Amino acid sequence: MQKFPSGVAIEIFDTLDSTSLEARRRIEAGEAGPLWIIALQQMAGYGRRGRTWEQQTGDFAGTLLFAPEASPERLGQLSFVIALALASVLDELLPPDRVSLKWPNDILIDGKKVAGILLEHIAGRDAAHLAIGIGLNIVSAPQGLAYPTARLVDYTAKAPTPLALAGRIDDHFWRYYREWSDNGFGKIRETWLDRAAGIGVEITVRMPNEEICGVCDGIDESGALILRLASGKRMISAGEIFFEPTPNTE
């Protein structure tokens, strides 16, 4: 089986329903990882809350499955770890001041979403496992969404192949993971905040049963969003933020 320099195995599929679904099947069958699952064409990709993730051949769709040695309440912080890894990969391809991070799990180029992250906790036979799904627009950018999108080919003379991209993500991820595992969330949080979009500006936060506006004051020591309201500060652990007024969907 092919492996990256880190020793992590990688399997590449020409076509797959979803790398995240394949990771779930592997975990349920006893796979412990770490293992990268890459699909050159993904037919039923999905993101947060089950939303469809569109992908064209040439875009990146991959999931890393493994069993982190950490308490369950800390695992959500790994979305910030993988976000920093993705930003570091993009720094190798274009000026870093064009790459920013959006809470909780988006990577932006010039304020436009180029990549998204999906963390799923999956119960294995012997331990809880994590599947980190990544979708990155290399050759296509979905249209008609509530936010602007970007594709990598518009920003670099020679965009990487999905496999080459996976290797660079793997390298940077384990570097940041070691920092998180050895020293906690503090340095990861600081580094993420240095690259965060929307700090100090008014944003809209959309949750399943509520939508509120306030000023983004960053993230706390757990990774929750700090939203400053007229009535005080509110910590939000899950939601979707918009830098512009959200569209009327009625």
Secondary structure in CASP SS format (residue, H / E / C, confidence):
PFRMAT SS
TARGET T0000
AUTHOR 0000-0000-0000
METHOD secondary structure of the structure
MODEL  1
M C 1.00
Q C 1.00
K E 1.00
F C 1.00
P C 1.00
S C 1.00
G C 1.00
V C 1.00
A E 1.00
I E 1.00
E E 1.00
I E 1.00
F E 1.00
D E 1.00
T E 1.00
L E 1.00
D C 1.00
S C 1.00
T H 1.00
S H 1.00
L H 1.00
E H 1.00
A H 1.00
R H 1.00
R H 1.00
R H 1.00
I H 1.00
E H 1.00
A C 1.00
G C 1.00
E C 1.00
A C 1.00
G C 1.00
P C 1.00
L E 1.00
W E 1.00
I E 1.00
I E 1.00
A E 1.00
L E 1.00
Q E 1.00
Q E 1.00
M C 1.00
A C 1.00
G C 1.00
Y E 1.00
G C 1.00
R H 1.00
R H 1.00
G H 1.00
R C 1.00
T E 1.00
W C 1.00
E C 1.00
Q C 1.00
Q C 1.00
T C 1.00
G C 1.00
D C 1.00
F E 1.00
A E 1.00
G E 1.00
T E 1.00
L E 1.00
L E 1.00
F E 1.00
A C 1.00
P C 1.00
E C 1.00
A C 1.00
S C 1.00
P H 1.00
E H 1.00
R H 1.00
L H 1.00
G H 1.00
Q H 1.00
L H 1.00
S H 1.00
F H 1.00
V H 1.00
I H 1.00
A H 1.00
L H 1.00
A H 1.00
L H 1.00
A H 1.00
S H 1.00
V H 1.00
L H 1.00
D H 1.00
E C 1.00
L C 1.00
L C 1.00
P C 1.00
P H 1.00
D H 1.00
R H 1.00
V E 1.00
S E 1.00
L E 1.00
K E 1.00
W C 1.00
P C 1.00
N C 1.00
D E 1.00
I E 1.00
L E 1.00
I E 1.00
D C 1.00
G C 1.00
K E 1.00
K E 1.00
V E 1.00
A E 1.00
G E 1.00
I E 1.00
L E 1.00
L E 1.00
E E 1.00
H E 1.00
I E 1.00
A E 1.00
G C 1.00
R C 1.00
D C 1.00
A C 1.00
A E 1.00
H E 1.00
L E 1.00
A E 1.00
I E 1.00
G E 1.00
I E 1.00
G E 1.00
L E 1.00
N C 1.00
I C 1.00
V C 1.00
S C 1.00
A C 1.00
P C 1.00
Q C 1.00
G C 1.00
L C 1.00
A C 1.00
Y C 1.00
P C 1.00
T E 1.00
A C 1.00
R C 1.00
L H 1.00
V H 1.00
D H 1.00
Y C 1.00
T C 1.00
A C 1.00
K C 1.00
A C 1.00
P C 1.00
T C 1.00
P H 1.00
L H 1.00
A H 1.00
L H 1.00
A H 1.00
G H 1.00
R H 1.00
I H 1.00
D H 1.00
D H 1.00
H H 1.00
F H 1.00
W H 1.00
R H 1.00
Y H 1.00
Y H 1.00
R H 1.00
E H 1.00
W H 1.00
S H 1.00
D H 1.00
N H 1.00
G C 1.00
F C 1.00
G H 1.00
K H 1.00
I H 1.00
R H 1.00
E H 1.00
T H 1.00
W H 1.00
L H 1.00
D H 1.00
R C 1.00
A E 1.00
A C 1.00
G C 1.00
I C 1.00
G C 1.00
V C 1.00
E E 1.00
I E 1.00
T E 1.00
V E 1.00
R E 1.00
M E 1.00
P C 1.00
N C 1.00
E E 1.00
E E 1.00
I E 1.00
C E 1.00
G E 1.00
V E 1.00
C E 1.00
D E 1.00
G E 1.00
I E 1.00
D C 1.00
E C 1.00
S C 1.00
G C 1.00
A C 1.00
L E 1.00
I E 1.00
L E 1.00
R E 1.00
L E 1.00
A C 1.00
S C 1.00
G E 1.00
K E 1.00
R E 1.00
M E 1.00
I E 1.00
S C 1.00
A C 1.00
G C 1.00
E E 1.00
I E 1.00
F E 1.00
F C 1.00
E C 1.00
P C 1.00
T C 1.00
P C 1.00
N C 1.00
T C 1.00
E C 1.00
END
